[in-house]
Amino acid sequence: LTGTGRIFSLEGINGILPHLYPFLLVDKVVENKQGKRAVGIKAVTAKEAHFTGHFPDRPIMHGVLQPSCVQG
């Protein structure tokens, strides 16, 4: 991601990152300080692939994904 303070939409992210659903875990970038920090947002719903099937009838986010969601 290049540019200082540039905001990236999902379309812009798709042009930069090679990841596809369900492994593209960012919907937009709201802050970018090149080489220092980027802040992304991922909208999560109960229908995400990692929720369905992990525990039948009990949607839960995999523990390995949780730290990625709360890093600050």
N, CA, C, O and CB atoms as a CASP TS submission, in Angstrom:
PFRMAT TS
TARGET T0000
AUTHOR 0000-0000-0000
METHOD Language model
MODEL 1
PARENT N/A
ATOM      1  N   LEU     1       0.843  -1.170   0.000  1.00  0.00           N
ATOM      2  CA  LEU     1       0.000   0.000   0.000  1.00  0.00           C
ATOM      3  C   LEU     1       0.884   1.227   0.000  1.00  0.00           C
ATOM      4  O   LEU     1       1.763   1.369   0.850  1.00  0.00           O
ATOM      5  CB  LEU     1      -0.957   0.001   1.206  1.00  0.00           C
ATOM      6  N   THR     2       0.660   2.086  -0.922  1.00  0.00           N
ATOM      7  CA  THR     2       1.499   3.277  -1.008  1.00  0.00           C
ATOM      8  C   THR     2       0.673   4.523  -0.751  1.00  0.00           C
ATOM      9  O   THR     2      -0.555   4.499  -0.835  1.00  0.00           O
ATOM     10  CB  THR     2       2.182   3.365  -2.377  1.00  0.00           C
ATOM     11  N   GLY     3       1.345   5.587  -0.445  1.00  0.00           N
ATOM     12  CA  GLY     3       0.672   6.856  -0.201  1.00  0.00           C
ATOM     13  C   GLY     3       0.467   7.087   1.278  1.00  0.00           C
ATOM     14  O   GLY     3       0.266   6.146   2.046  1.00  0.00           O
ATOM     15  N   THR     4       0.518   8.338   1.668  1.00  0.00           N
ATOM     16  CA  THR     4       0.312   8.678   3.075  1.00  0.00           C
ATOM     17  C   THR     4      -1.136   9.107   3.260  1.00  0.00           C
ATOM     18  O   THR     4      -1.623   9.993   2.559  1.00  0.00           O
ATOM     19  CB  THR     4       1.291   9.805   3.537  1.00  0.00           C
ATOM     20  N   GLY     5      -1.818   8.477   4.202  1.00  0.00           N
ATOM     21  CA  GLY     5      -3.188   8.838   4.498  1.00  0.00           C
ATOM     22  C   GLY     5      -4.198   8.385   3.458  1.00  0.00           C
ATOM     23  O   GLY     5      -5.375   8.729   3.559  1.00  0.00           O
ATOM     24  N   ARG     6      -3.773   7.636   2.480  1.00  0.00           N
ATOM     25  CA  ARG     6      -4.679   7.189   1.426  1.00  0.00           C
ATOM     26  C   ARG     6      -5.624   6.121   1.948  1.00  0.00           C
ATOM     27  O   ARG     6      -5.213   5.217   2.675  1.00  0.00           O
ATOM     28  CB  ARG     6      -3.891   6.655   0.227  1.00  0.00           C
ATOM     29  N   ILE     7      -6.888   6.230   1.576  1.00  0.00           N
ATOM     30  CA  ILE     7      -7.896   5.246   1.975  1.00  0.00           C
ATOM     31  C   ILE     7      -8.147   4.328   0.785  1.00  0.00           C
ATOM     32  O   ILE     7      -8.285   4.790  -0.348  1.00  0.00           O
ATOM     33  CB  ILE     7      -9.228   5.941   2.450  1.00  0.00           C
ATOM     34  N   PHE     8      -8.207   3.022   1.052  1.00  0.00           N
ATOM     35  CA  PHE     8      -8.399   2.037  -0.010  1.00  0.00           C
ATOM     36  C   PHE     8      -9.744   1.352   0.148  1.00  0.00           C
ATOM     37  O   PHE     8     -10.085   0.886   1.235  1.00  0.00           O
ATOM     38  CB  PHE     8      -7.266   0.998  -0.002  1.00  0.00           C
ATOM     39  N   SER     9     -10.503   1.290  -0.926  1.00  0.00           N
ATOM     40  CA  SER     9     -11.754   0.538  -0.949  1.00  0.00           C
ATOM     41  C   SER     9     -11.439  -0.932  -1.210  1.00  0.00           C
ATOM     42  O   SER     9     -10.285  -1.294  -1.440  1.00  0.00           O
ATOM     43  CB  SER     9     -12.728   1.100  -2.031  1.00  0.00           C
ATOM     44  N   LEU    10     -12.461  -1.771  -1.172  1.00  0.00           N
ATOM     45  CA  LEU    10     -12.276  -3.193  -1.455  1.00  0.00           C
ATOM     46  C   LEU    10     -11.701  -3.389  -2.855  1.00  0.00           C
ATOM     47  O   LEU    10     -10.846  -4.252  -3.058  1.00  0.00           O
ATOM     48  CB  LEU    10     -13.610  -3.951  -1.313  1.00  0.00           C
ATOM     49  N   GLU    11     -12.157  -2.608  -3.808  1.00  0.00           N
ATOM     50  CA  GLU    11     -11.637  -2.723  -5.173  1.00  0.00           C
ATOM     51  C   GLU    11     -10.153  -2.374  -5.231  1.00  0.00           C
ATOM     52  O   GLU    11      -9.386  -3.027  -5.939  1.00  0.00           O
ATOM     53  CB  GLU    11     -12.424  -1.814  -6.122  1.00  0.00           C
ATOM     54  N   GLY    12      -9.750  -1.347  -4.487  1.00  0.00           N
ATOM     55  CA  GLY    12      -8.346  -0.977  -4.439  1.00  0.00           C
ATOM     56  C   GLY    12      -7.496  -2.040  -3.773  1.00  0.00           C
ATOM     57  O   GLY    12      -6.380  -2.317  -4.210  1.00  0.00           O
ATOM     58  N   ILE    13      -8.024  -2.636  -2.716  1.00  0.00           N
ATOM     59  CA  ILE    13      -7.311  -3.706  -2.007  1.00  0.00           C
ATOM     60  C   ILE    13      -7.139  -4.915  -2.916  1.00  0.00           C
ATOM     61  O   ILE    13      -6.072  -5.528  -2.953  1.00  0.00           O
ATOM     62  CB  ILE    13      -8.065  -4.109  -0.718  1.00  0.00           C
ATOM     63  N   ASN    14      -8.194  -5.254  -3.649  1.00  0.00           N
ATOM     64  CA  ASN    14      -8.126  -6.399  -4.566  1.00  0.00           C
ATOM     65  C   ASN    14      -7.071  -6.206  -5.645  1.00  0.00           C
ATOM     66  O   ASN    14      -6.535  -7.183  -6.168  1.00  0.00           O
ATOM     67  CB  ASN    14      -9.481  -6.632  -5.214  1.00  0.00           C
ATOM     68  N   GLY    15      -6.768  -4.957  -5.983  1.00  0.00           N
ATOM     69  CA  GLY    15      -5.736  -4.675  -6.967  1.00  0.00           C
ATOM     70  C   GLY    15      -4.328  -4.780  -6.402  1.00  0.00           C
ATOM     71  O   GLY    15      -3.355  -4.798  -7.156  1.00  0.00           O
ATOM     72  N   ILE    16      -4.212  -4.851  -5.068  1.00  0.00           N
ATOM     73  CA  ILE    16      -2.905  -4.880  -4.411  1.00  0.00           C
ATOM     74  C   ILE    16      -2.589  -6.255  -3.820  1.00  0.00           C
ATOM     75  O   ILE    16      -1.504  -6.795  -4.035  1.00  0.00           O
ATOM     76  CB  ILE    16      -2.850  -3.823  -3.317  1.00  0.00           C
ATOM     77  N   LEU    17      -3.542  -6.814  -3.076  1.00  0.00           N
ATOM     78  CA  LEU    17      -3.318  -8.093  -2.393  1.00  0.00           C
ATOM     79  C   LEU    17      -3.752  -9.264  -3.268  1.00  0.00           C
ATOM     80  O   LEU    17      -4.745  -9.155  -3.988  1.00  0.00           O
ATOM     81  CB  LEU    17      -4.073  -8.127  -1.056  1.00  0.00           C
ATOM     82  N   PRO    18      -3.034 -10.372  -3.221  1.00  0.00           N
ATOM     83  CA  PRO    18      -3.390 -11.534  -4.032  1.00  0.00           C
ATOM     84  C   PRO    18      -4.476 -12.408  -3.409  1.00  0.00           C
ATOM     85  O   PRO    18      -4.949 -13.344  -4.054  1.00  0.00           O
ATOM     86  CB  PRO    18      -2.170 -12.363  -4.275  1.00  0.00           C
ATOM     87  N   HIS    19      -4.880 -12.127  -2.180  1.00  0.00           N
ATOM     88  CA  HIS    19      -5.814 -12.990  -1.463  1.00  0.00           C
ATOM     89  C   HIS    19      -7.234 -12.866  -2.001  1.00  0.00           C
ATOM     90  O   HIS    19      -7.662 -11.794  -2.428  1.00  0.00           O
ATOM     91  CB  HIS    19      -5.797 -12.660   0.017  1.00  0.00           C
ATOM     92  N   LEU    20      -7.949 -13.977  -1.972  1.00  0.00           N
ATOM     93  CA  LEU    20      -9.346 -14.016  -2.385  1.00  0.00           C
ATOM     94  C   LEU    20     -10.200 -14.489  -1.217  1.00  0.00           C
ATOM     95  O   LEU    20      -9.672 -15.024  -0.242  1.00  0.00           O
ATOM     96  CB  LEU    20      -9.537 -14.940  -3.616  1.00  0.00           C
ATOM     97  N   TYR    21     -11.517 -14.296  -1.305  1.00  0.00           N
ATOM     98  CA  TYR    21     -12.431 -14.808  -0.296  1.00  0.00           C
ATOM     99  C   TYR    21     -12.229 -16.319  -0.187  1.00  0.00           C
ATOM    100  O   TYR    21     -12.082 -16.973  -1.220  1.00  0.00           O
ATOM    101  CB  TYR    21     -13.915 -14.459  -0.646  1.00  0.00           C
ATOM    102  N   PRO    22     -12.215 -16.884   0.974  1.00  0.00           N
ATOM    103  CA  PRO    22     -12.457 -16.317   2.292  1.00  0.00           C
ATOM    104  C   PRO    22     -11.191 -15.863   3.013  1.00  0.00           C
ATOM    105  O   PRO    22     -11.229 -15.615   4.218  1.00  0.00           O
ATOM    106  CB  PRO    22     -13.169 -17.315   3.134  1.00  0.00           C
ATOM    107  N   PHE    23     -10.084 -15.751   2.307  1.00  0.00           N
ATOM    108  CA  PHE    23      -8.816 -15.414   2.958  1.00  0.00           C
ATOM    109  C   PHE    23      -8.475 -13.924   2.893  1.00  0.00           C
ATOM    110  O   PHE    23      -7.496 -13.497   3.505  1.00  0.00           O
ATOM    111  CB  PHE    23      -7.703 -16.204   2.329  1.00  0.00           C
ATOM    112  N   LEU    24      -9.241 -13.145   2.184  1.00  0.00           N
ATOM    113  CA  LEU    24      -9.058 -11.698   2.180  1.00  0.00           C
ATOM    114  C   LEU    24      -9.792 -11.154   3.395  1.00  0.00           C
ATOM    115  O   LEU    24     -11.008 -10.964   3.358  1.00  0.00           O
ATOM    116  CB  LEU    24      -9.582 -11.043   0.845  1.00  0.00           C
ATOM    117  N   LEU    25      -9.064 -10.904   4.461  1.00  0.00           N
ATOM    118  CA  LEU    25      -9.675 -10.550   5.738  1.00  0.00           C
ATOM    119  C   LEU    25      -9.637  -9.049   5.994  1.00  0.00           C
ATOM    120  O   LEU    25      -9.422  -8.613   7.124  1.00  0.00           O
ATOM    121  CB  LEU    25      -8.978 -11.280   6.868  1.00  0.00           C
ATOM    122  N   VAL    26      -9.846  -8.261   4.944  1.00  0.00           N
ATOM    123  CA  VAL    26      -9.952  -6.802   5.080  1.00  0.00           C
ATOM    124  C   VAL    26     -10.913  -6.294   4.005  1.00  0.00           C
ATOM    125  O   VAL    26     -10.829  -6.692   2.843  1.00  0.00           O
ATOM    126  CB  VAL    26      -8.538  -6.105   4.953  1.00  0.00           C
ATOM    127  N   ASP    27     -11.832  -5.405   4.413  1.00  0.00           N
ATOM    128  CA  ASP    27     -12.800  -4.832   3.477  1.00  0.00           C
ATOM    129  C   ASP    27     -12.389  -3.448   2.990  1.00  0.00           C
ATOM    130  O   ASP    27     -12.682  -3.070   1.856  1.00  0.00           O
ATOM    131  CB  ASP    27     -14.165  -4.757   4.125  1.00  0.00           C
ATOM    132  N   LYS    28     -11.713  -2.699   3.847  1.00  0.00           N
ATOM    133  CA  LYS    28     -11.209  -1.388   3.436  1.00  0.00           C
ATOM    134  C   LYS    28     -10.080  -0.961   4.353  1.00  0.00           C
ATOM    135  O   LYS    28      -9.978  -1.410   5.495  1.00  0.00           O
ATOM    136  CB  LYS    28     -12.336  -0.334   3.444  1.00  0.00           C
ATOM    137  N   VAL    29      -9.241  -0.092   3.835  1.00  0.00           N
ATOM    138  CA  VAL    29      -8.147   0.493   4.610  1.00  0.00           C
ATOM    139  C   VAL    29      -8.536   1.941   4.876  1.00  0.00           C
ATOM    140  O   VAL    29      -8.791   2.704   3.945  1.00  0.00           O
ATOM    141  CB  VAL    29      -6.752   0.388   3.852  1.00  0.00           C
ATOM    142  N   VAL    30      -8.580   2.313   6.151  1.00  0.00           N
ATOM    143  CA  VAL    30      -9.014   3.658   6.520  1.00  0.00           C
ATOM    144  C   VAL    30      -7.859   4.572   6.917  1.00  0.00           C
ATOM    145  O   VAL    30      -8.035   5.785   7.036  1.00  0.00           O
ATOM    146  CB  VAL    30      -9.999   3.579   7.652  1.00  0.00           C
ATOM    147  N   GLU    31      -6.677   3.991   7.120  1.00  0.00           N
ATOM    148  CA  GLU    31      -5.493   4.787   7.443  1.00  0.00           C
ATOM    149  C   GLU    31      -4.271   4.060   6.909  1.00  0.00           C
ATOM    150  O   GLU    31      -4.159   2.841   7.040  1.00  0.00           O
ATOM    151  CB  GLU    31      -5.370   5.032   8.984  1.00  0.00           C
ATOM    152  N   ASN    32      -3.365   4.802   6.312  1.00  0.00           N
ATOM    153  CA  ASN    32      -2.144   4.201   5.795  1.00  0.00           C
ATOM    154  C   ASN    32      -1.003   5.192   5.922  1.00  0.00           C
ATOM    155  O   ASN    32      -1.029   6.259   5.309  1.00  0.00           O
ATOM    156  CB  ASN    32      -2.322   3.758   4.328  1.00  0.00           C
ATOM    157  N   LYS    33      -0.009   4.845   6.712  1.00  0.00           N
ATOM    158  CA  LYS    33       1.225   5.613   6.818  1.00  0.00           C
ATOM    159  C   LYS    33       2.316   4.696   6.297  1.00  0.00           C
ATOM    160  O   LYS    33       2.791   3.807   7.004  1.00  0.00           O
ATOM    161  CB  LYS    33       1.513   6.103   8.308  1.00  0.00           C
ATOM    162  N   GLN    34       2.700   4.920   5.070  1.00  0.00           N
ATOM    163  CA  GLN    34       3.593   4.018   4.359  1.00  0.00           C
ATOM    164  C   GLN    34       4.805   3.624   5.194  1.00  0.00           C
ATOM    165  O   GLN    34       5.533   4.473   5.708  1.00  0.00           O
ATOM    166  CB  GLN    34       4.048   4.655   3.071  1.00  0.00           C
ATOM    167  N   GLY    35       5.003   2.304   5.316  1.00  0.00           N
ATOM    168  CA  GLY    35       6.143   1.766   6.034  1.00  0.00           C
ATOM    169  C   GLY    35       6.002   1.797   7.547  1.00  0.00           C
ATOM    170  O   GLY    35       6.897   1.332   8.253  1.00  0.00           O
ATOM    171  N   LYS    36       4.890   2.337   8.066  1.00  0.00           N
ATOM    172  CA  LYS    36       4.733   2.443   9.513  1.00  0.00           C
ATOM    173  C   LYS    36       3.465   1.774  10.027  1.00  0.00           C
ATOM    174  O   LYS    36       3.521   0.991  10.975  1.00  0.00           O
ATOM    175  CB  LYS    36       4.735   3.888   9.916  1.00  0.00           C
ATOM    176  N   ARG    37       2.329   2.071   9.418  1.00  0.00           N
ATOM    177  CA  ARG    37       1.073   1.597   9.992  1.00  0.00           C
ATOM    178  C   ARG    37      -0.020   1.639   8.935  1.00  0.00           C
ATOM    179  O   ARG    37      -0.076   2.548   8.107  1.00  0.00           O
ATOM    180  CB  ARG    37       0.672   2.443  11.223  1.00  0.00           C
ATOM    181  N   ALA    38      -0.878   0.643   8.984  1.00  0.00           N
ATOM    182  CA  ALA    38      -2.090   0.631   8.169  1.00  0.00           C
ATOM    183  C   ALA    38      -3.220   0.129   9.054  1.00  0.00           C
ATOM    184  O   ALA    38      -3.032  -0.789   9.853  1.00  0.00           O
ATOM    185  CB  ALA    38      -1.922  -0.264   6.882  1.00  0.00           C
ATOM    186  N   VAL    39      -4.386   0.728   8.909  1.00  0.00           N
ATOM    187  CA  VAL    39      -5.562   0.324   9.684  1.00  0.00           C
ATOM    188  C   VAL    39      -6.625  -0.134   8.702  1.00  0.00           C
ATOM    189  O   VAL    39      -7.041   0.616   7.820  1.00  0.00           O
ATOM    190  CB  VAL    39      -6.092   1.494  10.592  1.00  0.00           C
ATOM    191  N   GLY    40      -7.060  -1.379   8.869  1.00  0.00           N
ATOM    192  CA  GLY    40      -8.079  -1.940   7.993  1.00  0.00           C
ATOM    193  C   GLY    40      -9.312  -2.325   8.769  1.00  0.00           C
ATOM    194  O   GLY    40      -9.266  -2.516   9.984  1.00  0.00           O
ATOM    195  N   ILE    41     -10.418  -2.438   8.057  1.00  0.00           N
ATOM    196  CA  ILE    41     -11.694  -2.839   8.650  1.00  0.00           C
ATOM    197  C   ILE    41     -12.207  -4.070   7.923  1.00  0.00           C
ATOM    198  O   ILE    41     -12.149  -4.151   6.696  1.00  0.00           O
ATOM    199  CB  ILE    41     -12.737  -1.683   8.585  1.00  0.00           C
ATOM    200  N   LYS    42     -12.707  -5.019   8.686  1.00  0.00           N
ATOM    201  CA  LYS    42     -13.345  -6.219   8.147  1.00  0.00           C
ATOM    202  C   LYS    42     -14.703  -6.351   8.798  1.00  0.00           C
ATOM    203  O   LYS    42     -14.794  -6.508  10.016  1.00  0.00           O
ATOM    204  CB  LYS    42     -12.476  -7.498   8.388  1.00  0.00           C
ATOM    205  N   ALA    43     -15.754  -6.291   8.011  1.00  0.00           N
ATOM    206  CA  ALA    43     -17.107  -6.518   8.521  1.00  0.00           C
ATOM    207  C   ALA    43     -17.314  -8.023   8.633  1.00  0.00           C
ATOM    208  O   ALA    43     -17.131  -8.754   7.659  1.00  0.00           O
ATOM    209  CB  ALA    43     -18.197  -5.860   7.591  1.00  0.00           C
ATOM    210  N   VAL    44     -17.689  -8.479   9.807  1.00  0.00           N
ATOM    211  CA  VAL    44     -17.837  -9.910  10.057  1.00  0.00           C
ATOM    212  C   VAL    44     -19.305 -10.230  10.276  1.00  0.00           C
ATOM    213  O   VAL    44     -19.987  -9.553  11.046  1.00  0.00           O
ATOM    214  CB  VAL    44     -16.991 -10.357  11.277  1.00  0.00           C
ATOM    215  N   THR    45     -19.793 -11.269   9.594  1.00  0.00           N
ATOM    216  CA  THR    45     -21.158 -11.743   9.784  1.00  0.00           C
ATOM    217  C   THR    45     -21.126 -13.220  10.181  1.00  0.00           C
ATOM    218  O   THR    45     -20.114 -13.897   9.999  1.00  0.00           O
ATOM    219  CB  THR    45     -22.005 -11.533   8.493  1.00  0.00           C
ATOM    220  N   ALA    46     -22.215 -13.699  10.710  1.00  0.00           N
ATOM    221  CA  ALA    46     -22.304 -15.102  11.120  1.00  0.00           C
ATOM    222  C   ALA    46     -22.226 -16.058   9.931  1.00  0.00           C
ATOM    223  O   ALA    46     -22.049 -17.260  10.129  1.00  0.00           O
ATOM    224  CB  ALA    46     -23.596 -15.339  11.884  1.00  0.00           C
ATOM    225  N   LYS    47     -22.353 -15.562   8.721  1.00  0.00           N
ATOM    226  CA  LYS    47     -22.306 -16.422   7.538  1.00  0.00           C
ATOM    227  C   LYS    47     -20.909 -16.564   6.952  1.00  0.00           C
ATOM    228  O   LYS    47     -20.740 -17.200   5.911  1.00  0.00           O
ATOM    229  CB  LYS    47     -23.230 -15.887   6.487  1.00  0.00           C
ATOM    230  N   GLU    48     -19.904 -15.982   7.603  1.00  0.00           N
ATOM    231  CA  GLU    48     -18.524 -16.127   7.126  1.00  0.00           C
ATOM    232  C   GLU    48     -18.146 -17.601   7.108  1.00  0.00           C
ATOM    233  O   GLU    48     -18.605 -18.381   7.942  1.00  0.00           O
ATOM    234  CB  GLU    48     -17.537 -15.323   8.019  1.00  0.00           C
ATOM    235  N   ALA    49     -17.317 -17.968   6.159  1.00  0.00           N
ATOM    236  CA  ALA    49     -16.936 -19.378   5.983  1.00  0.00           C
ATOM    237  C   ALA    49     -16.305 -19.968   7.233  1.00  0.00           C
ATOM    238  O   ALA    49     -16.514 -21.144   7.529  1.00  0.00           O
ATOM    239  CB  ALA    49     -15.974 -19.517   4.820  1.00  0.00           C
ATOM    240  N   HIS    50     -15.531 -19.172   7.976  1.00  0.00           N
ATOM    241  CA  HIS    50     -14.866 -19.722   9.157  1.00  0.00           C
ATOM    242  C   HIS    50     -15.824 -19.935  10.323  1.00  0.00           C
ATOM    243  O   HIS    50     -15.471 -20.630  11.276  1.00  0.00           O
ATOM    244  CB  HIS    50     -13.743 -18.808   9.587  1.00  0.00           C
ATOM    245  N   PHE    51     -17.020 -19.363  10.279  1.00  0.00           N
ATOM    246  CA  PHE    51     -18.006 -19.608  11.338  1.00  0.00           C
ATOM    247  C   PHE    51     -18.805 -20.878  11.079  1.00  0.00           C
ATOM    248  O   PHE    51     -19.050 -21.663  11.995  1.00  0.00           O
ATOM    249  CB  PHE    51     -18.954 -18.418  11.464  1.00  0.00           C
ATOM    250  N   THR    52     -19.205 -21.072   9.845  1.00  0.00           N
ATOM    251  CA  THR    52     -20.040 -22.219   9.509  1.00  0.00           C
ATOM    252  C   THR    52     -19.209 -23.489   9.513  1.00  0.00           C
ATOM    253  O   THR    52     -18.174 -23.560   8.850  1.00  0.00           O
ATOM    254  CB  THR    52     -20.712 -22.022   8.143  1.00  0.00           C
ATOM    255  N   GLY    53     -19.645 -24.467  10.237  1.00  0.00           N
ATOM    256  CA  GLY    53     -18.974 -25.756  10.240  1.00  0.00           C
ATOM    257  C   GLY    53     -17.901 -25.943  11.292  1.00  0.00           C
ATOM    258  O   GLY    53     -17.474 -27.074  11.525  1.00  0.00           O
ATOM    259  N   HIS    54     -17.450 -24.877  11.936  1.00  0.00           N
ATOM    260  CA  HIS    54     -16.422 -25.063  12.968  1.00  0.00           C
ATOM    261  C   HIS    54     -17.007 -25.886  14.117  1.00  0.00           C
ATOM    262  O   HIS    54     -16.437 -26.901  14.517  1.00  0.00           O
ATOM    263  CB  HIS    54     -15.893 -23.683  13.489  1.00  0.00           C
ATOM    264  N   PHE    55     -18.142 -25.442  14.638  1.00  0.00           N
ATOM    265  CA  PHE    55     -18.938 -26.229  15.582  1.00  0.00           C
ATOM    266  C   PHE    55     -20.365 -26.203  15.056  1.00  0.00           C
ATOM    267  O   PHE    55     -20.952 -25.124  14.972  1.00  0.00           O
ATOM    268  CB  PHE    55     -18.846 -25.663  17.068  1.00  0.00           C
ATOM    269  N   PRO    56     -20.952 -27.346  14.697  1.00  0.00           N
ATOM    270  CA  PRO    56     -22.310 -27.347  14.158  1.00  0.00           C
ATOM    271  C   PRO    56     -23.290 -26.623  15.093  1.00  0.00           C
ATOM    272  O   PRO    56     -23.298 -26.850  16.303  1.00  0.00           O
ATOM    273  CB  PRO    56     -22.779 -28.788  13.919  1.00  0.00           C
ATOM    274  N   ASP    57     -24.108 -25.753  14.506  1.00  0.00           N
ATOM    275  CA  ASP    57     -25.143 -24.994  15.212  1.00  0.00           C
ATOM    276  C   ASP    57     -24.591 -24.050  16.271  1.00  0.00           C
ATOM    277  O   ASP    57     -25.354 -23.565  17.107  1.00  0.00           O
ATOM    278  CB  ASP    57     -26.109 -25.940  15.853  1.00  0.00           C
ATOM    279  N   ARG    58     -23.296 -23.775  16.262  1.00  0.00           N
ATOM    280  CA  ARG    58     -22.710 -22.846  17.229  1.00  0.00           C
ATOM    281  C   ARG    58     -21.580 -22.064  16.544  1.00  0.00           C
ATOM    282  O   ARG    58     -20.407 -22.423  16.653  1.00  0.00           O
ATOM    283  CB  ARG    58     -22.176 -23.612  18.493  1.00  0.00           C
ATOM    284  N   PRO    59     -21.956 -20.988  15.836  1.00  0.00           N
ATOM    285  CA  PRO    59     -20.929 -20.223  15.130  1.00  0.00           C
ATOM    286  C   PRO    59     -19.931 -19.592  16.099  1.00  0.00           C
ATOM    287  O   PRO    59     -20.318 -18.908  17.046  1.00  0.00           O
ATOM    288  CB  PRO    59     -21.576 -19.141  14.271  1.00  0.00           C
ATOM    289  N   ILE    60     -18.663 -19.826  15.853  1.00  0.00           N
ATOM    290  CA  ILE    60     -17.605 -19.267  16.694  1.00  0.00           C
ATOM    291  C   ILE    60     -16.392 -18.973  15.820  1.00  0.00           C
ATOM    292  O   ILE    60     -16.071 -19.739  14.911  1.00  0.00           O
ATOM    293  CB  ILE    60     -17.232 -20.242  17.858  1.00  0.00           C
ATOM    294  N   MET    61     -15.729 -17.871  16.097  1.00  0.00           N
ATOM    295  CA  MET    61     -14.544 -17.526  15.317  1.00  0.00           C
ATOM    296  C   MET    61     -13.356 -18.366  15.793  1.00  0.00           C
ATOM    297  O   MET    61     -13.118 -18.493  16.994  1.00  0.00           O
ATOM    298  CB  MET    61     -14.226 -16.008  15.436  1.00  0.00           C
ATOM    299  N   HIS    62     -12.633 -18.923  14.863  1.00  0.00           N
ATOM    300  CA  HIS    62     -11.443 -19.715  15.189  1.00  0.00           C
ATOM    301  C   HIS    62     -10.506 -18.890  16.059  1.00  0.00           C
ATOM    302  O   HIS    62     -10.293 -17.704  15.810  1.00  0.00           O
ATOM    303  CB  HIS    62     -10.715 -20.187  13.899  1.00  0.00           C
ATOM    304  N   GLY    63      -9.956 -19.524  17.072  1.00  0.00           N
ATOM    305  CA  GLY    63      -9.033 -18.850  17.972  1.00  0.00           C
ATOM    306  C   GLY    63      -7.828 -18.273  17.265  1.00  0.00           C
ATOM    307  O   GLY    63      -7.296 -17.250  17.695  1.00  0.00           O
ATOM    308  N   VAL    64      -7.385 -18.901  16.190  1.00  0.00           N
ATOM    309  CA  VAL    64      -6.211 -18.417  15.472  1.00  0.00           C
ATOM    310  C   VAL    64      -6.506 -17.096  14.748  1.00  0.00           C
ATOM    311  O   VAL    64      -5.576 -16.345  14.455  1.00  0.00           O
ATOM    312  CB  VAL    64      -5.733 -19.475  14.469  1.00  0.00           C
ATOM    313  N   LEU    65      -7.767 -16.798  14.457  1.00  0.00           N
ATOM    314  CA  LEU    65      -8.123 -15.540  13.791  1.00  0.00           C
ATOM    315  C   LEU    65      -8.366 -14.404  14.783  1.00  0.00           C
ATOM    316  O   LEU    65      -8.237 -13.236  14.416  1.00  0.00           O
ATOM    317  CB  LEU    65      -9.362 -15.739  12.935  1.00  0.00           C
ATOM    318  N   GLN    66      -8.710 -14.715  16.012  1.00  0.00           N
ATOM    319  CA  GLN    66      -9.069 -13.695  16.990  1.00  0.00           C
ATOM    320  C   GLN    66      -7.968 -12.660  17.240  1.00  0.00           C
ATOM    321  O   GLN    66      -8.272 -11.468  17.275  1.00  0.00           O
ATOM    322  CB  GLN    66      -9.427 -14.355  18.281  1.00  0.00           C
ATOM    323  N   PRO    67      -6.700 -13.062  17.417  1.00  0.00           N
ATOM    324  CA  PRO    67      -5.663 -12.030  17.649  1.00  0.00           C
ATOM    325  C   PRO    67      -5.537 -11.055  16.481  1.00  0.00           C
ATOM    326  O   PRO    67      -5.228  -9.881  16.691  1.00  0.00           O
ATOM    327  CB  PRO    67      -4.309 -12.693  17.898  1.00  0.00           C
ATOM    328  N   SER    68      -5.769 -11.522  15.261  1.00  0.00           N
ATOM    329  CA  SER    68      -5.692 -10.634  14.102  1.00  0.00           C
ATOM    330  C   SER    68      -6.785  -9.579  14.139  1.00  0.00           C
ATOM    331  O   SER    68      -6.626  -8.498  13.573  1.00  0.00           O
ATOM    332  CB  SER    68      -5.789 -11.437  12.811  1.00  0.00           C
ATOM    333  N   CYS    69      -7.883  -9.882  14.795  1.00  0.00           N
ATOM    334  CA  CYS    69      -9.021  -8.970  14.835  1.00  0.00           C
ATOM    335  C   CYS    69      -8.867  -7.866  15.867  1.00  0.00           C
ATOM    336  O   CYS    69      -9.533  -6.836  15.764  1.00  0.00           O
ATOM    337  CB  CYS    69     -10.273  -9.738  15.114  1.00  0.00           C
ATOM    338  N   VAL    70      -8.020  -8.052  16.843  1.00  0.00           N
ATOM    339  CA  VAL    70      -7.956  -7.098  17.947  1.00  0.00           C
ATOM    340  C   VAL    70      -6.610  -6.396  18.087  1.00  0.00           C
ATOM    341  O   VAL    70      -6.403  -5.657  19.050  1.00  0.00           O
ATOM    342  CB  VAL    70      -8.275  -7.795  19.220  1.00  0.00           C
ATOM    343  N   GLN    71      -5.709  -6.606  17.168  1.00  0.00           N
ATOM    344  CA  GLN    71      -4.407  -5.938  17.269  1.00  0.00           C
ATOM    345  C   GLN    71      -4.599  -4.435  17.078  1.00  0.00           C
ATOM    346  O   GLN    71      -5.400  -3.995  16.255  1.00  0.00           O
ATOM    347  CB  GLN    71      -3.401  -6.505  16.214  1.00  0.00           C
ATOM    348  N   GLY    72      -3.863  -3.678  17.841  1.00  0.00           N
ATOM    349  CA  GLY    72      -4.035  -2.238  17.743  1.00  0.00           C
ATOM    350  C   GLY    72      -2.763  -1.492  17.590  1.00  0.00           C
ATOM    351  O   GLY    72      -2.775  -0.265  17.496  1.00  0.00           O
TER
END
